[in-house]
Amino acid sequence: MGFTTKAIHAPFLRKDAHGSLNFPVYDSVTFEFETAEDIEDAFMGRKPRHVYSRITNPTVEHLEQKIKNVSGALAVVAVSSGMAAIANTIMALAQKGDNIITTKYIFGNTYSLFKNTLEPWGLETRYADFSRPETVGKLIDGNTRAIYFETITNPQMEVADARALSLIARKYNVLLLCDTTVTPVYLFAGRDFGVDVEVLSSTKYISGGATSVGGIIIDNGTYDWGRIPKLAADAKKQGPFAFVTKLKREVYRNFGACLSPHNAYLQSVGLETLAMRADKSCANALAVARFLKSRDYVARVNYPGLEDSPFYRVAKSQFGEKCGALLTFELASKEKCFAFLNKLHLVRRATNINDNKTLALHPASTIFCEYPPDLRLDMGVPDTLIRLSVGIEDADDIISDMKQAAEG
Ligand SMILES: *Cc1c(COP(=O)(O)O)cnc(C)c1O
């Protein structure tokens, strides 16, 4: 079965009492038991049942099932946001004295999570240049718990060679952890490229057009959890399920990063149209990138689907014809960027990506405003950069709005 068929026809784990065709929203905090023995069995994990919605909830579980169904993953955990997916994953597998290897070319809040939130708790972050995977190995030591990268970096638009990174991860027995937000399931099959665990913001593509905030953790079932000291005891008991068990029975439960049942419902419905929306927005992004490329006032266009992008070859091999709906471009100055943004009518000035609407933003003065100018440059975010998240409108309308804003 194809992606959309699997998304729409994902089976229910239990038959619905009323034969509801859409999985209902179980907006209930708690669940009742017939006997004291039954509730003991549930708490001991002898008979899995929902007991309390911070820990598990039927509607959230259905979303997890659906993602599992389309991705073929071993296990999926749905959480309250993309940041919660990243934070909970790292907290479940690393501890004081450990390190992770990443790059400065990552989403601004993720950089802040590693640097400002987790480093003071004793997790070291080591920065590599993932465009040169051969440099990664020398940063790895016995306390390295993961290589962390994004499929297409936001907003630098670099594409790491996932296969090359996975060979290094395998060689050193380190987990390959990937933020697949901009190319989620359907656009990128992480497991085929050696990605062990995927984290993503379902706020973006999956929510169905910016309806709700959510995050997903996908365990592809390819990593031996016994290699991680924090999970070694769980691996003896739970085998391949050690990581999700650690999340569900400890980290995610204790941090309270639960997804609301209502948001799980919206995202579940959103997943059903993901492929159709992604097809349209990726085709639109390529058309817009080609248009920008043809204008002499555009100093530079960063989109891996353009034939002359330095990442074209690797993007083709990883994403095929659909290289996501995010692109960035440079104008002559910050003033030119602001003037352009202020003249847009159809394209909206807003943060968020993979919305149904096309959104434009000046990253340096917004998402990256907390960093000093020299660090921003180091992070690949100059003052001349505009980020565009291309939506599912008709391509000609997006292009004519951009044209009037820049040329009108
Ligand atoms: C938006 C985003 C996140 C964070 O997701 P939230 O749902 O907003 O918490 C993480 N990584 C990337 C690449 C993103 O674009």
The ligand as an SDF file (V2000), in Angstrom:
LIG
                    3D

 15 15  0  0  0  0  0  0  0  0999 V2000
   10.1080   24.2280   14.2950 C   0  0  0  0  0  0  0  0  0  0  0  0
   11.2770   23.3460   14.3880 C   0  0  0  0  0  0  0  0  0  0  0  0
   11.5780   22.6950   15.5940 C   0  0  0  0  0  0  0  0  0  0  0  0
   10.7800   22.9130   16.8580 C   0  0  0  0  0  0  0  0  0  0  0  0
    9.4700   22.4700   16.7450 O   0  0  0  0  0  0  0  0  0  0  0  0
    8.2620   23.0440   17.6520 P   0  0  0  0  0  0  0  0  0  0  0  0
    7.1180   22.1660   17.2980 O   0  0  0  0  0  0  0  0  0  0  0  0
    8.0720   24.4700   17.2930 O   0  0  0  0  0  0  0  0  0  0  0  0
    8.7020   22.8700   19.0730 O   0  0  0  0  0  0  0  0  0  0  0  0
   12.6760   21.8560   15.6030 C   0  0  0  0  0  0  0  0  0  0  0  0
   13.4430   21.6620   14.5110 N   0  0  0  0  0  0  0  0  0  0  0  0
   13.1870   22.2880   13.3430 C   0  0  0  0  0  0  0  0  0  0  0  0
   14.0610   22.0150   12.1670 C   0  0  0  0  0  0  0  0  0  0  0  0
   12.1020   23.1490   13.2420 C   0  0  0  0  0  0  0  0  0  0  0  0
   11.8450   23.7760   12.0820 O   0  0  0  0  0  0  0  0  0  0  0  0
  1  2  1  0
  2  3  1  0
  2 14  2  0
  3  4  1  0
  3 10  2  0
  4  5  1  0
  5  6  1  0
  6  7  2  0
  6  8  1  0
  6  9  1  0
 10 11  1  0
 11 12  2  0
 12 13  1  0
 12 14  1  0
 14 15  1  0
M  END
$$$$
